[in-house]
Amino acid sequence: MGGTEHSQLPVIGKDISWNELAKQNKSGLLRATDFSQLATVEGDKVKAISPTMPYGILTVECLETKSSFTLLITHRLDFLHLWYAYDLCQNSKAQEIVLQNRAERFKSLSGRDDFPSLYSRVWGTQEMEVLVARFVATQQVERKWIRKLSGTILPSFVVLVCPKGYLERVALDDWKGLDGLEWGAMFEPLAQFKPQI
């Protein structure tokens, strides 16, 4: 994690607004390509190196525009969610547990034991990647009084862990050969970290 030169990329929220990006990005998803941690995690506690510095810097790419951007991670919950997601992507034992849980859930819903072969046929890989989407909820209204009450910037995005190739399938709406329960099992991210506000 870390190492990309972020300073030469447009910063979301500064050089380009989320709304501008949303007009060009129909899927609403951005692929995380680099995560520079400027804070540490101990248990569930995030320790910043400085109160004026972001917790981390994320480089993301937009499939539709074929452009990369920088995201400054300024909320501890966003940073923690990214930390969890990257930890999952780099931990083969945790990945096995996620896939086993998904297989058991698929069996309980369908009575079928073929989730591993279905997953292999659709994705052809065990590799996972991190995607982010802007977090928008009725509770997250851009009002000054909410910011004064909260005393800080609210969490900004949902972090997803998905199989490699997920973003391409979503962007192209390419789910050929799948229907019903199979479609649902393959369309759903493997893990999702979402702010609870």
Rosetta silent file (secondary structure, phi, psi, omega in degrees, C-alpha in Angstrom):
SEQUENCE: MGGTEHSQLPVIGKDISWNELAKQNKSGLLRATDFSQLATVEGDKVKAISPTMPYGILTVECLETKSSFTLLITHRLDFLHLWYAYDLCQNSKAQEIVLQNRAERFKSLSGRDDFPSLYSRVWGTQEMEVLVARFVATQQVERKWIRKLSGTILPSFVVLVCPKGYLERVALDDWKGLDGLEWGAMFEPLAQFKPQI
SCORE:     score description
SCORE:     0.000 S_00000001
   1 L     0.000  132.777  175.040    0.000    0.000    0.000 S_00000001
   2 L    96.364  156.713  174.542    1.253    3.413   -0.864 S_00000001
   3 L   128.087  -18.780 -179.279    3.835    4.807   -3.195 S_00000001
   4 L   -74.127  147.302  175.599    1.966    6.534   -6.029 S_00000001
   5 L   -80.739   99.959 -175.048    2.683   10.193   -6.752 S_00000001
   6 H   -78.369  -25.684 -169.071   -0.710   11.671   -5.820 S_00000001
   7 H   -65.545  -16.606 -178.551    0.169   15.340   -6.276 S_00000001
   8 H   -95.023   -1.081 -179.476   -0.171   15.227  -10.067 S_00000001
   9 L  -100.648  147.674  175.067   -3.727   13.846  -10.058 S_00000001
  10 L   -61.491  141.605 -179.330   -6.929   15.924   -9.745 S_00000001
  11 E   -97.216  125.144  177.207   -8.334   15.841   -6.201 S_00000001
  12 E   -68.670  130.039 -177.264  -12.005   14.893   -5.835 S_00000001
  13 L    98.022  -15.285  178.153  -13.750   17.643   -3.879 S_00000001
  14 L  -121.591  -61.080 -179.363  -11.186   20.245   -4.895 S_00000001
  15 L   -85.297  -27.572  176.293  -10.316   19.975   -8.596 S_00000001
  16 E  -142.814  135.873 -179.103  -13.462   18.066   -9.529 S_00000001
  17 L   -83.658  158.666  175.772  -16.684   17.815   -7.532 S_00000001
  18 H   -58.190  -38.578 -178.391  -18.430   14.544   -6.735 S_00000001
  19 H   -65.532  -41.003  176.706  -21.422   15.810   -8.761 S_00000001
  20 H   -62.153  -44.693 -179.454  -19.283   16.479  -11.856 S_00000001
  21 H   -64.445  -38.314 -178.959  -17.723   13.044  -11.569 S_00000001
  22 H   -62.886  -32.502  179.093  -21.135   11.410  -11.108 S_00000001
  23 H   -64.364  -30.627 -177.657  -22.313   12.836  -14.456 S_00000001
  24 H   -96.590  -14.679 -171.739  -19.515   10.954  -16.220 S_00000001
  25 L  -116.473   85.577 -173.730  -19.510    7.847  -13.999 S_00000001
  26 L   -63.519  -33.601 -178.470  -22.777    5.959  -14.496 S_00000001
  27 L   -70.928  -24.528 -177.263  -21.788    2.984  -12.310 S_00000001
  28 L    77.415    0.122 -176.723  -21.056    5.299   -9.365 S_00000001
  29 E  -108.503  144.197  175.008  -18.051    3.108   -8.513 S_00000001
  30 E  -123.723  138.654  178.277  -14.356    3.969   -8.509 S_00000001
  31 E   -86.987  127.826  175.479  -11.556    1.390   -8.381 S_00000001
  32 E   -79.828  124.295 -178.864   -8.970    1.976   -5.648 S_00000001
  33 E  -110.793  -16.851  179.266   -5.513    1.532   -7.163 S_00000001
  34 E  -158.391  138.636 -179.115   -3.293    2.797   -4.339 S_00000001
  35 E  -130.624  107.867  176.865   -3.770    3.461   -0.631 S_00000001
  36 E   -97.050  116.062 -178.809   -1.175    5.525    1.229 S_00000001
  37 E   -88.112  125.193  175.479   -1.729    5.288    4.973 S_00000001
  38 L  -109.020    3.580  177.755   -0.819    8.360    6.990 S_00000001
  39 E  -131.746  171.586  177.649   -2.363    6.975   10.191 S_00000001
  40 E  -121.195  160.676  178.692   -2.144    3.686   12.061 S_00000001
  41 E  -122.131  128.047  175.006   -4.795    1.293   13.344 S_00000001
  42 E  -126.668  108.603 -172.633   -4.642   -0.392   16.736 S_00000001
  43 L    69.035 -119.436  174.366   -7.672   -2.590   17.327 S_00000001
  44 L  -110.590   14.482 -178.661  -10.522   -0.379   16.111 S_00000001
  45 E   -99.527  132.747  176.791   -8.739    2.854   17.023 S_00000001
  46 E  -101.262  128.467  179.652   -7.264    5.106   14.356 S_00000001
  47 E  -113.454  111.581 -179.767   -4.222    7.130   15.382 S_00000001
  48 E   -79.335  151.170  177.517   -3.501   10.145   13.189 S_00000001
  49 L   -79.953  -22.219  179.440    0.023   11.485   12.819 S_00000001
  50 L  -160.522  142.826  179.527   -1.294   15.047   12.988 S_00000001
  51 L   -66.791  -16.757 -178.344   -4.716   16.668   13.499 S_00000001
  52 L   -98.516   -6.562 -178.673   -4.204   18.755   10.342 S_00000001
  53 L   -97.739  150.471  172.478   -3.172   15.873    8.055 S_00000001
  54 L   -66.533  160.920  177.134   -5.538   13.445    6.294 S_00000001
  55 L   -72.187  -29.015 -179.273   -5.641    9.884    7.603 S_00000001
  56 E  -169.244  173.957  178.142   -4.641    8.601    4.199 S_00000001
  57 E  -130.050  127.893 -178.436   -4.569    9.236    0.479 S_00000001
  58 E  -114.334  131.206  171.431   -6.419    7.018   -1.970 S_00000001
  59 E   -98.407  129.956 -178.555   -5.786    6.900   -5.703 S_00000001
  60 E  -128.173  155.408  174.578   -8.876    5.859   -7.641 S_00000001
  61 E  -124.486  145.183  177.370   -9.691    5.306  -11.280 S_00000001
  62 E  -103.140  120.302 -177.268  -12.945    5.870  -13.106 S_00000001
  63 L   -63.714  -41.779 -175.343  -13.602    3.187  -15.720 S_00000001
  64 L   -66.912  -39.674 -177.432  -15.936    5.365  -17.804 S_00000001
  65 L   -95.038   -7.186 -176.147  -13.579    8.362  -18.115 S_00000001
  66 L    52.281   41.524 -178.935  -10.356    6.315  -18.059 S_00000001
  67 E  -125.242  153.328  175.474   -9.037    8.876  -15.553 S_00000001
  68 E  -111.656  151.385 -177.646   -7.373    8.651  -12.160 S_00000001
  69 E  -140.300  164.158  173.974   -8.039   10.900   -9.180 S_00000001
  70 E  -106.266  138.165  173.623   -6.845   11.481   -5.636 S_00000001
  71 E  -120.758  121.695  175.717   -9.170   11.137   -2.635 S_00000001
  72 E   -85.603  126.516 -178.530   -8.030   12.591    0.678 S_00000001
  73 E   -90.625  101.649 -173.661   -9.264   10.427    3.546 S_00000001
  74 L  -108.456   -0.594  177.275  -10.294   12.985    6.159 S_00000001
  75 L  -117.912  133.483 -176.367  -12.697   10.932    8.277 S_00000001
  76 H   -59.835  -33.713 -179.569  -11.439    8.210   10.620 S_00000001
  77 H   -68.902  -40.605  175.302  -14.344    5.884    9.711 S_00000001
  78 H   -59.769  -43.875 -179.928  -13.547    6.100    5.985 S_00000001
  79 H   -63.253  -44.870 -179.465   -9.912    5.299    6.790 S_00000001
  80 H   -62.199  -41.965  178.622  -10.871    2.364    9.033 S_00000001
  81 H   -63.221  -41.824  177.155  -13.174    0.924    6.359 S_00000001
  82 H   -64.647  -40.409  179.527  -10.418    1.157    3.747 S_00000001
  83 H   -60.776  -44.786  177.346   -7.969   -0.446    6.160 S_00000001
  84 H   -60.804  -45.616 -176.480  -10.393   -3.370    6.724 S_00000001
  85 H   -63.645  -45.902  178.884  -10.989   -3.769    2.976 S_00000001
  86 H   -66.174  -36.235  177.490   -7.290   -3.799    2.078 S_00000001
  87 H   -62.045  -42.143  178.477   -6.589   -6.198    4.946 S_00000001
  88 H   -63.001  -43.875 -178.631   -9.240   -8.572    3.564 S_00000001
  89 H   -64.623  -24.545 -177.016   -7.795   -8.378    0.031 S_00000001
  90 L  -102.767    2.092 -175.606   -4.337   -9.286    1.340 S_00000001
  91 L  -115.924  101.020 -174.738   -5.405  -12.018    3.776 S_00000001
  92 H   -62.829  -34.278  178.963   -6.036  -15.357    2.029 S_00000001
  93 H   -67.193  -41.110  177.866   -7.535  -16.977    5.152 S_00000001
  94 H   -64.971  -37.392  177.770  -10.045  -14.120    5.549 S_00000001
  95 H   -63.303  -42.600  178.464  -10.919  -14.452    1.846 S_00000001
  96 H   -60.110  -41.019  179.351  -11.601  -18.170    2.284 S_00000001
  97 H   -64.193  -44.333  179.339  -13.953  -17.395    5.177 S_00000001
  98 H   -60.207  -46.578 -178.687  -15.815  -14.757    3.124 S_00000001
  99 H   -68.763  -35.951  176.918  -16.241  -17.150    0.189 S_00000001
 100 H   -65.721  -43.272  177.471  -17.269  -20.029    2.480 S_00000001
 101 H   -61.808  -40.407  177.890  -19.885  -17.845    4.173 S_00000001
 102 H   -64.985  -40.010  179.332  -21.191  -16.779    0.767 S_00000001
 103 H   -64.163  -41.340  179.329  -21.371  -20.440   -0.336 S_00000001
 104 H   -66.546  -38.964  178.065  -23.318  -21.402    2.804 S_00000001
 105 H   -65.690  -42.128  178.339  -25.712  -18.506    2.304 S_00000001
 106 H   -60.680  -42.132  179.696  -26.208  -19.467   -1.349 S_00000001
 107 H   -65.218  -41.736 -178.872  -26.956  -23.061   -0.301 S_00000001
 108 H   -67.295  -30.481  179.408  -29.466  -21.975    2.348 S_00000001
 109 H   -82.116  -34.224 -172.015  -31.289  -19.770   -0.184 S_00000001
 110 H  -113.168  -18.705 -174.007  -31.198  -22.134   -3.165 S_00000001
 111 L    76.277    9.817 -177.338  -30.537  -25.612   -1.762 S_00000001
 112 L  -105.953  147.504 -179.823  -27.632  -25.827   -4.221 S_00000001
 113 L  -102.590    8.761 -168.984  -24.007  -26.735   -3.482 S_00000001
 114 L   -96.310   19.784 -179.560  -22.492  -25.302   -6.664 S_00000001
 115 H   -58.314  -46.403 -179.244  -21.495  -21.813   -5.482 S_00000001
 116 H   -56.746  -42.327 -179.717  -17.705  -22.475   -5.736 S_00000001
 117 H   -72.731  -34.962  176.494  -17.994  -23.644   -9.362 S_00000001
 118 H   -64.015  -46.671  179.404  -20.440  -20.826  -10.201 S_00000001
 119 H   -60.111  -44.317 -179.913  -18.099  -18.252   -8.674 S_00000001
 120 H   -64.269  -40.718  179.854  -15.137  -19.730  -10.571 S_00000001
 121 H   -65.862  -42.616 -176.661  -17.072  -19.749  -13.865 S_00000001
 122 H   -74.107  -44.474 -172.606  -18.223  -16.131  -13.513 S_00000001
 123 H  -101.486  -28.303  177.396  -15.040  -14.578  -12.138 S_00000001
 124 L    62.606   14.185 -178.104  -12.300  -16.997  -13.149 S_00000001
 125 L  -157.687  153.470  173.106  -10.136  -15.665  -10.316 S_00000001
 126 L   -97.733   -4.655 -177.847   -9.898  -15.598   -6.548 S_00000001
 127 L   -66.177  141.688  178.958   -8.356  -12.104   -6.642 S_00000001
 128 E  -121.234  154.796  177.935  -10.279   -9.352   -4.913 S_00000001
 129 E  -139.382  165.072 -176.938  -10.081   -5.585   -5.260 S_00000001
 130 E  -101.632  130.384  174.292  -11.335   -2.494   -3.444 S_00000001
 131 E  -121.693  152.398  175.946  -13.997   -0.218   -4.926 S_00000001
 132 E  -128.888  150.127  174.973  -15.458    2.943   -3.449 S_00000001
 133 E  -135.588  147.333  178.832  -18.740    4.758   -4.020 S_00000001
 134 E   -63.574  135.508  178.394  -19.841    8.100   -2.680 S_00000001
 135 L   -86.333  117.470  178.047  -21.942    7.716    0.460 S_00000001
 136 L  -128.021  123.645  177.567  -25.255    9.515    0.034 S_00000001
 137 L  -144.590  159.443 -179.130  -28.010    9.200    2.607 S_00000001
 138 L   -61.409  -27.748  179.330  -30.871   11.360    3.747 S_00000001
 139 L   -73.923  -20.366 -175.930  -29.002   11.846    7.020 S_00000001
 140 L   -98.801   64.789  178.642  -25.960   13.225    5.187 S_00000001
 141 L   -89.245  136.202 -178.068  -27.423   16.548    4.092 S_00000001
 142 L   -77.342   77.408  178.496  -24.900   19.285    3.375 S_00000001
 143 L  -121.584  141.410 -176.701  -26.156   21.751    5.982 S_00000001
 144 H   -60.804  -39.072 -176.475  -24.028   24.018    8.105 S_00000001
 145 H   -67.148  -30.848  176.402  -25.877   23.222   11.329 S_00000001
 146 H   -67.258  -43.103  179.140  -25.220   19.485   10.900 S_00000001
 147 H   -62.426  -38.187  178.993  -21.514   20.190   10.440 S_00000001
 148 H   -66.494  -41.180  179.687  -21.544   22.377   13.565 S_00000001
 149 H   -67.061  -42.246 -176.827  -23.278   19.655   15.574 S_00000001
 150 H   -75.966  -27.117  178.079  -21.011   16.886   14.334 S_00000001
 151 L    74.113    4.460 -179.149  -17.887   19.011   14.749 S_00000001
 152 L  -158.343  171.860  175.401  -16.219   17.242   11.835 S_00000001
 153 L   -72.528  140.046  179.821  -16.697   16.212    8.233 S_00000001
 154 L   -75.832  159.140  175.654  -19.110   13.306    7.856 S_00000001
 155 L   -54.783  145.788 -171.195  -18.010    9.955    6.365 S_00000001
 156 L  -106.879  -27.126 -174.346  -17.821   10.227    2.585 S_00000001
 157 E  -148.859  163.700  174.455  -18.013    6.795    1.004 S_00000001
 158 E   -95.258  135.910 -179.955  -18.966    3.152    0.992 S_00000001
 159 E  -110.087  128.548 -177.906  -16.039    0.742    0.601 S_00000001
 160 E  -119.294  142.834  169.762  -16.623   -2.520   -1.277 S_00000001
 161 E  -110.332  122.378 -174.868  -14.502   -5.634   -1.685 S_00000001
 162 E  -134.220  161.113  173.751  -15.325   -7.347   -4.980 S_00000001
 163 E   -64.966  151.125  173.998  -13.880   -9.984   -7.287 S_00000001
 164 L   -57.323  134.925 -179.650  -11.507   -8.691   -9.973 S_00000001
 165 L    97.273   -8.628 -178.670  -13.584   -7.724  -13.006 S_00000001
 166 H   -59.328  -46.833 -176.580  -16.659   -6.697  -10.985 S_00000001
 167 H   -61.354  -41.859  179.043  -16.448   -3.032  -12.022 S_00000001
 168 H   -61.743  -43.974  179.554  -16.256   -3.926  -15.717 S_00000001
 169 H   -63.869  -41.740  179.678  -19.328   -6.170  -15.454 S_00000001
 170 H   -65.068  -46.575 -177.371  -21.313   -3.507  -13.571 S_00000001
 171 H   -63.261  -37.451 -178.557  -20.304   -0.722  -15.978 S_00000001
 172 H   -92.187   -3.597 -174.958  -21.174   -2.814  -19.039 S_00000001
 173 L    51.993   46.685 -175.225  -24.200   -4.451  -17.361 S_00000001
 174 L  -102.835   90.069  178.699  -22.670   -7.752  -18.485 S_00000001
 175 L  -124.252   34.465 -178.491  -24.306  -10.568  -16.509 S_00000001
 176 L   -58.720  143.391  177.461  -24.913  -12.936  -19.427 S_00000001
 177 L    83.960    1.487  178.737  -25.496  -16.541  -18.499 S_00000001
 178 L  -122.606  142.310  173.528  -26.844  -15.668  -15.044 S_00000001
 179 L  -146.021  161.223  175.410  -30.410  -15.369  -13.887 S_00000001
 180 H    51.139 -122.712 -175.576  -32.388  -15.079  -10.693 S_00000001
 181 H   -63.118  -36.933  178.300  -30.524  -16.253   -7.616 S_00000001
 182 H   -61.162  -45.148  179.583  -27.242  -16.733   -9.525 S_00000001
 183 H   -58.105  -48.100 -178.945  -27.343  -13.108  -10.698 S_00000001
 184 H   -61.972  -40.469 -178.275  -27.956  -11.914   -7.145 S_00000001
 185 H   -66.940  -33.927 -177.929  -25.146  -14.067   -5.731 S_00000001
 186 H   -88.801  -25.742 -177.625  -22.618  -12.744   -8.253 S_00000001
 187 H   -77.587  -31.854 -176.862  -23.825   -9.117   -8.294 S_00000001
 188 L   -72.113  131.921  176.820  -23.540   -8.609   -4.535 S_00000001
 189 L   -58.365  155.041  179.629  -20.105   -7.409   -3.301 S_00000001
 190 L   -71.522  -33.539  176.417  -18.151   -9.914   -1.172 S_00000001
 191 E  -149.914  149.327 -178.504  -17.847   -7.376    1.655 S_00000001
 192 E  -141.882  132.742  178.038  -19.196   -3.889    2.215 S_00000001
 193 E  -119.765  113.291 -172.328  -18.240   -1.233    4.743 S_00000001
 194 L  -127.762  135.847  177.961  -20.837    1.516    5.008 S_00000001
 195 L   -59.489  140.355  175.392  -21.131    4.435    7.432 S_00000001
 196 L  -108.439   93.892 -177.520  -23.919    4.066    9.990 S_00000001
 197 L  -110.190    0.000    0.000  -25.131    7.615   10.548 S_00000001
